[in-house]
């Protein structure tokens, strides 16, 4: 699972295309963080049919990672 900037620019479209070529799938949900102006979308790489593909749900995992990685919360 990764997050990509959601703003409609050529650079962002190129990044999304790169990850799609690597097998990732873009979710429709656009996430807004309170501390940065950019919006983001989740992309996921499914190893089987059980992979979560709901962007809103994926961002709960991403936010949990941010808490642990950047704030030191366990």
PQR file of N, CA, C, O and H, with PARSE charges and radii, in Angstrom:
ATOM      1  N   UNK A   1       0.844  -1.155   0.000 -0.4000 1.5000
ATOM      2  CA  UNK A   1       0.000   0.000   0.000 -0.0000 2.0000
ATOM      3  C   UNK A   1       0.896   1.226   0.000  0.5500 1.7000
ATOM      4  O   UNK A   1       1.884   1.300   0.731 -0.5500 1.4000
ATOM      5  N   UNK A   2       0.525   2.192  -0.843 -0.4000 1.5000
ATOM      6  CA  UNK A   2       1.248   3.462  -0.905 -0.0000 2.0000
ATOM      7  C   UNK A   2       0.228   4.588  -1.016  0.5500 1.7000
ATOM      8  O   UNK A   2      -0.949   4.353  -1.290 -0.5500 1.4000
ATOM      9  H   UNK A   2      -0.278   2.132  -1.437  0.4000 1.0000
ATOM     10  N   UNK A   3       0.695   5.806  -0.800 -0.4000 1.5000
ATOM     11  CA  UNK A   3      -0.163   6.964  -1.018 -0.0000 2.0000
ATOM     12  C   UNK A   3       0.472   7.833  -2.084  0.5500 1.7000
ATOM     13  O   UNK A   3       1.691   7.994  -2.128 -0.5500 1.4000
ATOM     14  H   UNK A   3       1.651   5.996  -0.577  0.4000 1.0000
ATOM     15  N   UNK A   4      -0.370   8.393  -2.945 -0.4000 1.5000
ATOM     16  CA  UNK A   4       0.090   9.257  -4.030 -0.0000 2.0000
ATOM     17  C   UNK A   4      -0.695  10.558  -3.988  0.5500 1.7000
ATOM     18  O   UNK A   4      -1.847  10.585  -3.555 -0.5500 1.4000
ATOM     19  H   UNK A   4      -1.361   8.263  -2.909  0.4000 1.0000
ATOM     20  N   UNK A   5      -0.063  11.641  -4.442 -0.4000 1.5000
ATOM     21  CA  UNK A   5      -0.766  12.919  -4.474 -0.0000 2.0000
ATOM     22  C   UNK A   5      -1.928  12.845  -5.455  0.5500 1.7000
ATOM     23  O   UNK A   5      -1.800  12.280  -6.541 -0.5500 1.4000
ATOM     24  H   UNK A   5       0.873  11.619  -4.793  0.4000 1.0000
ATOM     25  N   UNK A   6      -3.060  13.420  -5.064 -0.4000 1.5000
ATOM     26  CA  UNK A   6      -4.292  13.293  -5.837 -0.0000 2.0000
ATOM     27  C   UNK A   6      -4.540  14.451  -6.798  0.5500 1.7000
ATOM     28  O   UNK A   6      -5.386  14.339  -7.686 -0.5500 1.4000
ATOM     29  H   UNK A   6      -3.163  13.879  -4.181  0.4000 1.0000
ATOM     30  N   UNK A   7      -3.823  15.550  -6.641 -0.4000 1.5000
ATOM     31  CA  UNK A   7      -4.045  16.692  -7.528 -0.0000 2.0000
ATOM     32  C   UNK A   7      -3.822  16.277  -8.980  0.5500 1.7000
ATOM     33  O   UNK A   7      -2.891  15.537  -9.296 -0.5500 1.4000
ATOM     34  H   UNK A   7      -3.136  15.640  -5.920  0.4000 1.0000
ATOM     35  N   UNK A   8      -4.694  16.770  -9.851 -0.4000 1.5000
ATOM     36  CA  UNK A   8      -4.655  16.404 -11.268 -0.0000 2.0000
ATOM     37  C   UNK A   8      -3.554  17.173 -11.995  0.5500 1.7000
ATOM     38  O   UNK A   8      -3.810  18.211 -12.605 -0.5500 1.4000
ATOM     39  H   UNK A   8      -5.450  17.372  -9.595  0.4000 1.0000
ATOM     40  N   UNK A   9      -2.318  16.651 -11.923 -0.4000 1.5000
ATOM     41  CA  UNK A   9      -1.198  17.236 -12.661 -0.0000 2.0000
ATOM     42  C   UNK A   9      -0.556  16.141 -13.494  0.5500 1.7000
ATOM     43  O   UNK A   9      -0.760  14.954 -13.241 -0.5500 1.4000
ATOM     44  H   UNK A   9      -2.110  15.808 -11.427  0.4000 1.0000
ATOM     45  N   UNK A  10       0.218  16.547 -14.487 -0.4000 1.5000
ATOM     46  CA  UNK A  10       0.913  15.569 -15.327 -0.0000 2.0000
ATOM     47  C   UNK A  10       1.897  14.757 -14.496  0.5500 1.7000
ATOM     48  O   UNK A  10       2.004  13.544 -14.677 -0.5500 1.4000
ATOM     49  H   UNK A  10       0.383  17.512 -14.693  0.4000 1.0000
ATOM     50  N   UNK A  11       2.617  15.410 -13.588 -0.4000 1.5000
ATOM     51  CA  UNK A  11       3.593  14.712 -12.756 -0.0000 2.0000
ATOM     52  C   UNK A  11       2.921  13.641 -11.900  0.5500 1.7000
ATOM     53  O   UNK A  11       3.418  12.519 -11.803 -0.5500 1.4000
ATOM     54  H   UNK A  11       2.530  16.396 -13.442  0.4000 1.0000
ATOM     55  N   UNK A  12       1.799  13.984 -11.282 -0.4000 1.5000
ATOM     56  CA  UNK A  12       1.093  13.010 -10.451 -0.0000 2.0000
ATOM     57  C   UNK A  12       0.521  11.883 -11.299  0.5500 1.7000
ATOM     58  O   UNK A  12       0.559  10.721 -10.893 -0.5500 1.4000
ATOM     59  H   UNK A  12       1.396  14.896 -11.360  0.4000 1.0000
ATOM     60  N   UNK A  13      -0.011  12.216 -12.476 -0.4000 1.5000
ATOM     61  CA  UNK A  13      -0.533  11.180 -13.374 -0.0000 2.0000
ATOM     62  C   UNK A  13       0.588  10.236 -13.807  0.5500 1.7000
ATOM     63  O   UNK A  13       0.376   9.027 -13.906 -0.5500 1.4000
ATOM     64  H   UNK A  13      -0.043  13.160 -12.805  0.4000 1.0000
ATOM     65  N   UNK A  14       1.778  10.781 -14.065 -0.4000 1.5000
ATOM     66  CA  UNK A  14       2.921   9.945 -14.427 -0.0000 2.0000
ATOM     67  C   UNK A  14       3.311   9.014 -13.280  0.5500 1.7000
ATOM     68  O   UNK A  14       3.623   7.845 -13.508 -0.5500 1.4000
ATOM     69  H   UNK A  14       1.950  11.763 -13.984  0.4000 1.0000
ATOM     70  N   UNK A  15       3.295   9.528 -12.048 -0.4000 1.5000
ATOM     71  CA  UNK A  15       3.626   8.689 -10.878 -0.0000 2.0000
ATOM     72  C   UNK A  15       2.597   7.567 -10.710  0.5500 1.7000
ATOM     73  O   UNK A  15       2.951   6.414 -10.462 -0.5500 1.4000
ATOM     74  H   UNK A  15       3.041  10.478 -11.862  0.4000 1.0000
ATOM     75  N   UNK A  16       1.333   7.923 -10.849 -0.4000 1.5000
ATOM     76  CA  UNK A  16       0.275   6.912 -10.713 -0.0000 2.0000
ATOM     77  C   UNK A  16       0.427   5.856 -11.796  0.5500 1.7000
ATOM     78  O   UNK A  16       0.292   4.662 -11.529 -0.5500 1.4000
ATOM     79  H   UNK A  16       1.045   8.859 -11.050  0.4000 1.0000
ATOM     80  N   UNK A  17       0.705   6.290 -13.008 -0.4000 1.5000
ATOM     81  CA  UNK A  17       0.898   5.346 -14.117 -0.0000 2.0000
ATOM     82  C   UNK A  17       2.080   4.415 -13.835  0.5500 1.7000
ATOM     83  O   UNK A  17       2.002   3.217 -14.109 -0.5500 1.4000
ATOM     84  H   UNK A  17       0.815   7.260 -13.226  0.4000 1.0000
ATOM     85  N   UNK A  18       3.171   4.957 -13.289 -0.4000 1.5000
ATOM     86  CA  UNK A  18       4.330   4.134 -12.926 -0.0000 2.0000
ATOM     87  C   UNK A  18       3.915   3.016 -11.973  0.5500 1.7000
ATOM     88  O   UNK A  18       4.247   1.850 -12.189 -0.5500 1.4000
ATOM     89  H   UNK A  18       3.234   5.930 -13.066  0.4000 1.0000
ATOM     90  N   UNK A  19       3.186   3.383 -10.916 -0.4000 1.5000
ATOM     91  CA  UNK A  19       2.781   2.382  -9.922 -0.0000 2.0000
ATOM     92  C   UNK A  19       1.762   1.407 -10.498  0.5500 1.7000
ATOM     93  O   UNK A  19       1.766   0.230 -10.137 -0.5500 1.4000
ATOM     94  H   UNK A  19       2.917   4.330 -10.741  0.4000 1.0000
ATOM     95  N   UNK A  20       0.892   1.875 -11.385 -0.4000 1.5000
ATOM     96  CA  UNK A  20      -0.055   0.958 -12.033 -0.0000 2.0000
ATOM     97  C   UNK A  20       0.683  -0.070 -12.887  0.5500 1.7000
ATOM     98  O   UNK A  20       0.297  -1.238 -12.921 -0.5500 1.4000
ATOM     99  H   UNK A  20       0.889   2.831 -11.679  0.4000 1.0000
ATOM    100  N   UNK A  21       1.739   0.356 -13.574 -0.4000 1.5000
ATOM    101  CA  UNK A  21       2.534  -0.588 -14.363 -0.0000 2.0000
ATOM    102  C   UNK A  21       3.201  -1.632 -13.461  0.5500 1.7000
ATOM    103  O   UNK A  21       3.486  -2.747 -13.899 -0.5500 1.4000
ATOM    104  H   UNK A  21       2.053   1.305 -13.546  0.4000 1.0000
ATOM    105  N   UNK A  22       3.444  -1.269 -12.214 -0.4000 1.5000
ATOM    106  CA  UNK A  22       4.038  -2.198 -11.253 -0.0000 2.0000
ATOM    107  C   UNK A  22       2.986  -3.088 -10.585  0.5500 1.7000
ATOM    108  O   UNK A  22       3.322  -3.925  -9.747 -0.5500 1.4000
ATOM    109  H   UNK A  22       3.212  -0.364 -11.858  0.4000 1.0000
ATOM    110  N   UNK A  23       1.703  -2.905 -10.958 -0.4000 1.5000
ATOM    111  CA  UNK A  23       0.648  -3.759 -10.438 -0.0000 2.0000
ATOM    112  C   UNK A  23      -0.251  -3.147  -9.382  0.5500 1.7000
ATOM    113  O   UNK A  23      -1.183  -3.799  -8.911 -0.5500 1.4000
ATOM    114  H   UNK A  23       1.430  -2.225 -11.639  0.4000 1.0000
ATOM    115  N   UNK A  24       0.015  -1.890  -8.997 -0.4000 1.5000
ATOM    116  CA  UNK A  24      -0.811  -1.235  -7.980 -0.0000 2.0000
ATOM    117  C   UNK A  24      -2.124  -0.750  -8.586  0.5500 1.7000
ATOM    118  O   UNK A  24      -2.207  -0.476  -9.784 -0.5500 1.4000
ATOM    119  H   UNK A  24       0.772  -1.360  -9.380  0.4000 1.0000
ATOM    120  N   UNK A  25      -3.143  -0.650  -7.741 -0.4000 1.5000
ATOM    121  CA  UNK A  25      -4.470  -0.182  -8.147 -0.0000 2.0000
ATOM    122  C   UNK A  25      -4.801   1.081  -7.361  0.5500 1.7000
ATOM    123  O   UNK A  25      -4.596   1.139  -6.148 -0.5500 1.4000
ATOM    124  H   UNK A  25      -3.075  -0.873  -6.768  0.4000 1.0000
ATOM    125  N   UNK A  26      -5.317   2.092  -8.060 -0.4000 1.5000
ATOM    126  CA  UNK A  26      -5.685   3.364  -7.446 -0.0000 2.0000
ATOM    127  C   UNK A  26      -7.091   3.266  -6.864  0.5500 1.7000
ATOM    128  O   UNK A  26      -7.997   2.731  -7.504 -0.5500 1.4000
ATOM    129  H   UNK A  26      -5.484   2.045  -9.045  0.4000 1.0000
ATOM    130  N   UNK A  27      -7.271   3.781  -5.655 -0.4000 1.5000
ATOM    131  CA  UNK A  27      -8.602   3.835  -5.053 -0.0000 2.0000
ATOM    132  C   UNK A  27      -9.230   5.196  -5.342  0.5500 1.7000
ATOM    133  O   UNK A  27      -8.519   6.151  -5.652 -0.5500 1.4000
ATOM    134  H   UNK A  27      -6.535   4.216  -5.135  0.4000 1.0000
ATOM    135  N   UNK A  28     -10.533   5.290  -5.245 -0.4000 1.5000
ATOM    136  CA  UNK A  28     -11.250   6.526  -5.577 -0.0000 2.0000
ATOM    137  C   UNK A  28     -11.227   7.552  -4.450  0.5500 1.7000
ATOM    138  O   UNK A  28     -11.310   8.754  -4.704 -0.5500 1.4000
ATOM    139  H   UNK A  28     -11.111   4.514  -4.993  0.4000 1.0000
ATOM    140  N   UNK A  29     -11.115   7.090  -3.217 -0.4000 1.5000
ATOM    141  CA  UNK A  29     -11.177   7.991  -2.062 -0.0000 2.0000
ATOM    142  C   UNK A  29     -10.005   8.969  -2.061  0.5500 1.7000
ATOM    143  O   UNK A  29      -8.856   8.563  -2.236 -0.5500 1.4000
ATOM    144  H   UNK A  29     -11.048   6.114  -3.010  0.4000 1.0000
ATOM    145  N   UNK A  30     -10.294  10.266  -1.864 -0.4000 1.5000
ATOM    146  CA  UNK A  30      -9.267  11.310  -1.775 -0.0000 2.0000
ATOM    147  C   UNK A  30      -9.185  11.757  -0.312  0.5500 1.7000
ATOM    148  O   UNK A  30     -10.173  12.204   0.271 -0.5500 1.4000
ATOM    149  H   UNK A  30     -11.227  10.596  -1.722  0.4000 1.0000
ATOM    150  N   UNK A  31      -7.993  11.625   0.264 -0.4000 1.5000
ATOM    151  CA  UNK A  31      -7.781  11.928   1.681 -0.0000 2.0000
ATOM    152  C   UNK A  31      -7.162  13.307   1.845  0.5500 1.7000
ATOM    153  O   UNK A  31      -6.265  13.684   1.091 -0.5500 1.4000
ATOM    154  H   UNK A  31      -7.191  11.261  -0.210  0.4000 1.0000
ATOM    155  N   UNK A  32      -7.639  14.059   2.828 -0.4000 1.5000
ATOM    156  CA  UNK A  32      -7.095  15.366   3.155 -0.0000 2.0000
ATOM    157  C   UNK A  32      -6.493  15.314   4.546  0.5500 1.7000
ATOM    158  O   UNK A  32      -7.181  15.025   5.525 -0.5500 1.4000
ATOM    159  H   UNK A  32      -8.368  13.753   3.441  0.4000 1.0000
ATOM    160  N   UNK A  33      -5.191  15.601   4.623 -0.4000 1.5000
ATOM    161  CA  UNK A  33      -4.523  15.707   5.927 -0.0000 2.0000
ATOM    162  C   UNK A  33      -4.714  17.115   6.462  0.5500 1.7000
ATOM    163  O   UNK A  33      -4.879  18.055   5.684 -0.5500 1.4000
ATOM    164  H   UNK A  33      -4.633  15.836   3.827  0.4000 1.0000
ATOM    165  N   UNK A  34      -4.695  17.276   7.780 -0.4000 1.5000
ATOM    166  CA  UNK A  34      -4.870  18.608   8.365 -0.0000 2.0000
ATOM    167  C   UNK A  34      -3.569  19.401   8.373  0.5500 1.7000
ATOM    168  O   UNK A  34      -3.603  20.621   8.528 -0.5500 1.4000
ATOM    169  H   UNK A  34      -4.561  16.512   8.412  0.4000 1.0000
ATOM    170  N   UNK A  35      -2.429  18.746   8.211 -0.4000 1.5000
ATOM    171  CA  UNK A  35      -1.145  19.441   8.346 -0.0000 2.0000
ATOM    172  C   UNK A  35      -0.407  19.688   7.028  0.5500 1.7000
ATOM    173  O   UNK A  35       0.661  20.300   7.042 -0.5500 1.4000
ATOM    174  H   UNK A  35      -2.401  17.755   8.085  0.4000 1.0000
ATOM    175  N   UNK A  36      -0.939  19.231   5.893 -0.4000 1.5000
ATOM    176  CA  UNK A  36      -0.336  19.529   4.585 -0.0000 2.0000
ATOM    177  C   UNK A  36      -1.443  19.915   3.613  0.5500 1.7000
ATOM    178  O   UNK A  36      -2.567  19.430   3.739 -0.5500 1.4000
ATOM    179  H   UNK A  36      -1.806  18.733   5.882  0.4000 1.0000
ATOM    180  N   UNK A  37      -1.144  20.785   2.638 -0.4000 1.5000
ATOM    181  CA  UNK A  37      -2.198  21.235   1.725 -0.0000 2.0000
ATOM    182  C   UNK A  37      -2.567  20.220   0.637  0.5500 1.7000
ATOM    183  O   UNK A  37      -3.668  20.286   0.090 -0.5500 1.4000
ATOM    184  H   UNK A  37      -0.231  21.179   2.535  0.4000 1.0000
ATOM    185  N   UNK A  38      -1.668  19.282   0.314 -0.4000 1.5000
ATOM    186  CA  UNK A  38      -1.937  18.336  -0.762 -0.0000 2.0000
ATOM    187  C   UNK A  38      -2.957  17.278  -0.327  0.5500 1.7000
ATOM    188  O   UNK A  38      -3.047  16.927   0.849 -0.5500 1.4000
ATOM    189  H   UNK A  38      -0.773  19.229   0.758  0.4000 1.0000
ATOM    190  N   UNK A  39      -3.713  16.786  -1.294 -0.4000 1.5000
ATOM    191  CA  UNK A  39      -4.608  15.657  -1.049 -0.0000 2.0000
ATOM    192  C   UNK A  39      -3.953  14.396  -1.607  0.5500 1.7000
ATOM    193  O   UNK A  39      -3.095  14.464  -2.487 -0.5500 1.4000
ATOM    194  H   UNK A  39      -3.640  17.072  -2.250  0.4000 1.0000
ATOM    195  N   UNK A  40      -4.372  13.245  -1.084 -0.4000 1.5000
ATOM    196  CA  UNK A  40      -3.730  11.988  -1.448 -0.0000 2.0000
ATOM    197  C   UNK A  40      -4.761  10.904  -1.727  0.5500 1.7000
ATOM    198  O   UNK A  40      -5.900  10.968  -1.266 -0.5500 1.4000
ATOM    199  H   UNK A  40      -5.070  13.189  -0.370  0.4000 1.0000
ATOM    200  N   UNK A  41      -4.335   9.911  -2.490 -0.4000 1.5000
ATOM    201  CA  UNK A  41      -5.118   8.709  -2.720 -0.0000 2.0000
ATOM    202  C   UNK A  41      -4.252   7.510  -2.378  0.5500 1.7000
ATOM    203  O   UNK A  41      -3.027   7.562  -2.493 -0.5500 1.4000
ATOM    204  H   UNK A  41      -3.409   9.859  -2.865  0.4000 1.0000
ATOM    205  N   UNK A  42      -4.892   6.438  -1.958 -0.4000 1.5000
ATOM    206  CA  UNK A  42      -4.172   5.201  -1.665 -0.0000 2.0000
ATOM    207  C   UNK A  42      -4.109   4.346  -2.922  0.5500 1.7000
ATOM    208  O   UNK A  42      -5.029   4.331  -3.739 -0.5500 1.4000
ATOM    209  H   UNK A  42      -5.887   6.396  -1.864  0.4000 1.0000
ATOM    210  N   UNK A  43      -3.000   3.640  -3.048 -0.4000 1.5000
ATOM    211  CA  UNK A  43      -2.852   2.627  -4.090 -0.0000 2.0000
ATOM    212  C   UNK A  43      -2.474   1.334  -3.377  0.5500 1.7000
ATOM    213  O   UNK A  43      -1.769   1.357  -2.368 -0.5500 1.4000
ATOM    214  H   UNK A  43      -2.253   3.652  -2.384  0.4000 1.0000
ATOM    215  N   UNK A  44      -2.941   0.218  -3.901 -0.4000 1.5000
ATOM    216  CA  UNK A  44      -2.633  -1.052  -3.260 -0.0000 2.0000
ATOM    217  C   UNK A  44      -2.204  -2.072  -4.292  0.5500 1.7000
ATOM    218  O   UNK A  44      -2.606  -2.027  -5.455 -0.5500 1.4000
ATOM    219  H   UNK A  44      -3.514   0.199  -4.721  0.4000 1.0000
ATOM    220  N   UNK A  45      -1.377  -2.990  -3.833 -0.4000 1.5000
ATOM    221  CA  UNK A  45      -0.937  -4.114  -4.637 -0.0000 2.0000
ATOM    222  C   UNK A  45      -1.507  -5.357  -3.991  0.5500 1.7000
ATOM    223  O   UNK A  45      -1.174  -5.685  -2.852 -0.5500 1.4000
ATOM    224  H   UNK A  45      -1.050  -3.027  -2.888  0.4000 1.0000
ATOM    225  N   UNK A  46      -2.357  -6.039  -4.713 -0.4000 1.5000
ATOM    226  CA  UNK A  46      -3.042  -7.207  -4.163 -0.0000 2.0000
ATOM    227  C   UNK A  46      -2.273  -8.479  -4.494  0.5500 1.7000
ATOM    228  O   UNK A  46      -1.968  -8.756  -5.655 -0.5500 1.4000
ATOM    229  H   UNK A  46      -2.628  -5.772  -5.638  0.4000 1.0000
ATOM    230  N   UNK A  47      -1.968  -9.242  -3.458 -0.4000 1.5000
ATOM    231  CA  UNK A  47      -1.311 -10.528  -3.654 -0.0000 2.0000
ATOM    232  C   UNK A  47      -2.323 -11.658  -3.773  0.5500 1.7000
ATOM    233  O   UNK A  47      -2.004 -12.752  -4.238 -0.5500 1.4000
ATOM    234  H   UNK A  47      -2.216  -9.017  -2.515  0.4000 1.0000
ATOM    235  N   UNK A  48      -3.548 -11.375  -3.345 -0.4000 1.5000
ATOM    236  CA  UNK A  48      -4.649 -12.324  -3.491 -0.0000 2.0000
ATOM    237  C   UNK A  48      -5.953 -11.531  -3.482  0.5500 1.7000
ATOM    238  O   UNK A  48      -5.926 -10.304  -3.390 -0.5500 1.4000
ATOM    239  H   UNK A  48      -3.807 -10.487  -2.967  0.4000 1.0000
ATOM    240  N   UNK A  49      -7.058 -12.194  -3.575 -0.4000 1.5000
ATOM    241  CA  UNK A  49      -8.350 -11.499  -3.666 -0.0000 2.0000
ATOM    242  C   UNK A  49      -8.847 -10.954  -2.337  0.5500 1.7000
ATOM    243  O   UNK A  49      -9.916 -10.344  -2.297 -0.5500 1.4000
ATOM    244  H   UNK A  49      -7.080 -13.191  -3.650  0.4000 1.0000
ATOM    245  N   UNK A  50      -8.108 -11.153  -1.243 -0.4000 1.5000
ATOM    246  CA  UNK A  50      -8.565 -10.689   0.062 -0.0000 2.0000
ATOM    247  C   UNK A  50      -8.050  -9.298   0.414  0.5500 1.7000
ATOM    248  O   UNK A  50      -8.398  -8.767   1.469 -0.5500 1.4000
ATOM    249  H   UNK A  50      -7.240 -11.649  -1.276  0.4000 1.0000
ATOM    250  N   UNK A  51      -7.230  -8.697  -0.443 -0.4000 1.5000
ATOM    251  CA  UNK A  51      -6.651  -7.378  -0.164 -0.0000 2.0000
ATOM    252  C   UNK A  51      -7.747  -6.323  -0.035  0.5500 1.7000
ATOM    253  O   UNK A  51      -8.674  -6.272  -0.843 -0.5500 1.4000
ATOM    254  H   UNK A  51      -6.947  -9.128  -1.300  0.4000 1.0000
ATOM    255  N   UNK A  52      -7.627  -5.499   0.975 -0.4000 1.5000
ATOM    256  CA  UNK A  52      -8.553  -4.383   1.190 -0.0000 2.0000
ATOM    257  C   UNK A  52      -8.396  -3.371   0.052  0.5500 1.7000
ATOM    258  O   UNK A  52      -7.277  -2.959  -0.256 -0.5500 1.4000
ATOM    259  H   UNK A  52      -6.874  -5.541   1.631  0.4000 1.0000
ATOM    260  N   UNK A  53      -9.497  -2.970  -0.571 -0.4000 1.5000
ATOM    261  CA  UNK A  53      -9.407  -2.001  -1.670 -0.0000 2.0000
ATOM    262  C   UNK A  53     -10.216  -0.734  -1.424  0.5500 1.7000
ATOM    263  O   UNK A  53     -10.398   0.070  -2.338 -0.5500 1.4000
ATOM    264  H   UNK A  53     -10.406  -3.305  -0.321  0.4000 1.0000
ATOM    265  N   UNK A  54     -10.703  -0.547  -0.196 -0.4000 1.5000
ATOM    266  CA  UNK A  54     -11.439   0.658   0.174 -0.0000 2.0000
ATOM    267  C   UNK A  54     -10.432   1.728   0.603  0.5500 1.7000
ATOM    268  O   UNK A  54      -9.774   1.584   1.634 -0.5500 1.4000
ATOM    269  H   UNK A  54     -10.555  -1.201   0.546  0.4000 1.0000
ATOM    270  N   UNK A  55     -10.312   2.795  -0.181 -0.4000 1.5000
ATOM    271  CA  UNK A  55      -9.331   3.838   0.107 -0.0000 2.0000
ATOM    272  C   UNK A  55      -9.456   4.438   1.487  0.5500 1.7000
ATOM    273  O   UNK A  55      -8.450   4.692   2.148 -0.5500 1.4000
ATOM    274  H   UNK A  55     -10.846   2.912  -1.018  0.4000 1.0000
ATOM    275  N   UNK A  56     -10.679   4.668   1.932 -0.4000 1.5000
ATOM    276  CA  UNK A  56     -10.882   5.241   3.271 -0.0000 2.0000
ATOM    277  C   UNK A  56     -10.315   4.311   4.340  0.5500 1.7000
ATOM    278  O   UNK A  56      -9.660   4.768   5.277 -0.5500 1.4000
ATOM    279  H   UNK A  56     -11.497   4.462   1.395  0.4000 1.0000
ATOM    280  N   UNK A  57     -10.562   3.026   4.205 -0.4000 1.5000
ATOM    281  CA  UNK A  57     -10.047   2.037   5.154 -0.0000 2.0000
ATOM    282  C   UNK A  57      -8.521   1.956   5.074  0.5500 1.7000
ATOM    283  O   UNK A  57      -7.850   1.857   6.102 -0.5500 1.4000
ATOM    284  H   UNK A  57     -11.094   2.655   3.444  0.4000 1.0000
ATOM    285  N   UNK A  58      -7.972   1.999   3.857 -0.4000 1.5000
ATOM    286  CA  UNK A  58      -6.523   1.941   3.704 -0.0000 2.0000
ATOM    287  C   UNK A  58      -5.850   3.121   4.401  0.5500 1.7000
ATOM    288  O   UNK A  58      -4.759   2.974   4.952 -0.5500 1.4000
ATOM    289  H   UNK A  58      -8.517   2.079   3.022  0.4000 1.0000
ATOM    290  N   UNK A  59      -6.491   4.286   4.382 -0.4000 1.5000
ATOM    291  CA  UNK A  59      -5.889   5.437   5.051 -0.0000 2.0000
ATOM    292  C   UNK A  59      -5.887   5.288   6.565  0.5500 1.7000
ATOM    293  O   UNK A  59      -5.099   5.956   7.235 -0.5500 1.4000
ATOM    294  H   UNK A  59      -7.377   4.405   3.935  0.4000 1.0000
ATOM    295  N   UNK A  60      -6.735   4.443   7.127 -0.4000 1.5000
ATOM    296  CA  UNK A  60      -6.621   4.184   8.573 -0.0000 2.0000
ATOM    297  C   UNK A  60      -5.306   3.469   8.854  0.5500 1.7000
ATOM    298  O   UNK A  60      -4.673   3.731   9.876 -0.5500 1.4000
ATOM    299  H   UNK A  60      -7.375   3.901   6.583  0.4000 1.0000
ATOM    300  N   UNK A  61      -4.883   2.573   7.968 -0.4000 1.5000
ATOM    301  CA  UNK A  61      -3.595   1.895   8.121 -0.0000 2.0000
ATOM    302  C   UNK A  61      -2.438   2.870   7.904  0.5500 1.7000
ATOM    303  O   UNK A  61      -1.447   2.838   8.633 -0.5500 1.4000
ATOM    304  H   UNK A  61      -5.397   2.360   7.137  0.4000 1.0000
ATOM    305  N   UNK A  62      -2.570   3.733   6.902 -0.4000 1.5000
ATOM    306  CA  UNK A  62      -1.519   4.713   6.621 -0.0000 2.0000
ATOM    307  C   UNK A  62      -1.362   5.670   7.802  0.5500 1.7000
ATOM    308  O   UNK A  62      -0.239   5.976   8.201 -0.5500 1.4000
ATOM    309  H   UNK A  62      -3.375   3.760   6.310  0.4000 1.0000
ATOM    310  N   UNK A  63      -2.469   6.144   8.360 -0.4000 1.5000
ATOM    311  CA  UNK A  63      -2.417   7.048   9.506 -0.0000 2.0000
ATOM    312  C   UNK A  63      -1.793   6.356  10.719  0.5500 1.7000
ATOM    313  O   UNK A  63      -1.036   6.976  11.466 -0.5500 1.4000
ATOM    314  H   UNK A  63      -3.382   5.895   8.035  0.4000 1.0000
ATOM    315  N   UNK A  64      -2.104   5.093  10.913 -0.4000 1.5000
ATOM    316  CA  UNK A  64      -1.502   4.332  12.006 -0.0000 2.0000
ATOM    317  C   UNK A  64       0.014   4.255  11.817  0.5500 1.7000
ATOM    318  O   UNK A  64       0.773   4.410  12.773 -0.5500 1.4000
ATOM    319  H   UNK A  64      -2.719   4.589  10.306  0.4000 1.0000
ATOM    320  N   UNK A  65       0.444   4.015  10.586 -0.4000 1.5000
ATOM    321  CA  UNK A  65       1.880   3.999  10.292 -0.0000 2.0000
ATOM    322  C   UNK A  65       2.507   5.357  10.600  0.5500 1.7000
ATOM    323  O   UNK A  65       3.562   5.420  11.232 -0.5500 1.4000
ATOM    324  H   UNK A  65      -0.174   3.889   9.809  0.4000 1.0000
ATOM    325  N   UNK A  66       1.867   6.448  10.160 -0.4000 1.5000
ATOM    326  CA  UNK A  66       2.402   7.786  10.418 -0.0000 2.0000
ATOM    327  C   UNK A  66       2.553   8.036  11.914  0.5500 1.7000
ATOM    328  O   UNK A  66       3.560   8.590  12.355 -0.5500 1.4000
ATOM    329  H   UNK A  66       1.011   6.398   9.647  0.4000 1.0000
ATOM    330  N   UNK A  67       1.562   7.632  12.687 -0.4000 1.5000
ATOM    331  CA  UNK A  67       1.629   7.794  14.145 -0.0000 2.0000
ATOM    332  C   UNK A  67       2.871   7.114  14.711  0.5500 1.7000
ATOM    333  O   UNK A  67       3.592   7.696  15.522 -0.5500 1.4000
ATOM    334  H   UNK A  67       0.744   7.182  12.329  0.4000 1.0000
ATOM    335  N   UNK A  68       3.113   5.893  14.284 -0.4000 1.5000
ATOM    336  CA  UNK A  68       4.251   5.134  14.808 -0.0000 2.0000
ATOM    337  C   UNK A  68       5.573   5.652  14.276  0.5500 1.7000
ATOM    338  O   UNK A  68       6.540   5.755  15.031 -0.5500 1.4000
ATOM    339  H   UNK A  68       2.528   5.420  13.625  0.4000 1.0000
ATOM    340  N   UNK A  69       5.637   5.980  12.996 -0.4000 1.5000
ATOM    341  CA  UNK A  69       6.897   6.372  12.371 -0.0000 2.0000
ATOM    342  C   UNK A  69       7.324   7.803  12.736  0.5500 1.7000
ATOM    343  O   UNK A  69       8.506   8.059  12.967 -0.5500 1.4000
ATOM    344  H   UNK A  69       4.851   5.896  12.382  0.4000 1.0000
ATOM    345  N   UNK A  70       6.377   8.714  12.785 -0.4000 1.5000
ATOM    346  CA  UNK A  70       6.740  10.119  12.920 -0.0000 2.0000
ATOM    347  C   UNK A  70       6.474  10.697  14.302  0.5500 1.7000
ATOM    348  O   UNK A  70       7.034  11.734  14.657 -0.5500 1.4000
ATOM    349  H   UNK A  70       5.417   8.506  12.597  0.4000 1.0000
ATOM    350  N   UNK A  71       5.640  10.048  15.071 -0.4000 1.5000
ATOM    351  CA  UNK A  71       5.345  10.574  16.405 -0.0000 2.0000
ATOM    352  C   UNK A  71       5.865   9.656  17.514  0.5500 1.7000
ATOM    353  O   UNK A  71       5.810  10.002  18.694 -0.5500 1.4000
ATOM    354  H   UNK A  71       5.186   9.206  14.782  0.4000 1.0000
ATOM    355  N   UNK A  72       6.363   8.499  17.128 -0.4000 1.5000
ATOM    356  CA  UNK A  72       6.929   7.592  18.101 -0.0000 2.0000
ATOM    357  C   UNK A  72       5.899   6.864  18.954  0.5500 1.7000
ATOM    358  O   UNK A  72       6.273   6.205  19.924 -0.5500 1.4000
ATOM    359  H   UNK A  72       6.408   8.218  16.169  0.4000 1.0000
ATOM    360  N   UNK A  73       4.617   6.961  18.623 -0.4000 1.5000
ATOM    361  CA  UNK A  73       3.579   6.265  19.384 -0.0000 2.0000
ATOM    362  C   UNK A  73       3.577   4.791  19.024  0.5500 1.7000
ATOM    363  O   UNK A  73       3.704   4.422  17.857 -0.5500 1.4000
ATOM    364  H   UNK A  73       4.313   7.496  17.835  0.4000 1.0000
ATOM    365  N   UNK A  74       3.431   3.963  20.032 -0.4000 1.5000
ATOM    366  CA  UNK A  74       3.456   2.510  19.788 -0.0000 2.0000
ATOM    367  C   UNK A  74       2.097   1.902  19.894  0.5500 1.7000
ATOM    368  O   UNK A  74       1.946   0.693  19.717 -0.5500 1.4000
ATOM    369  H   UNK A  74       3.327   4.263  20.980  0.4000 1.0000
TER
END
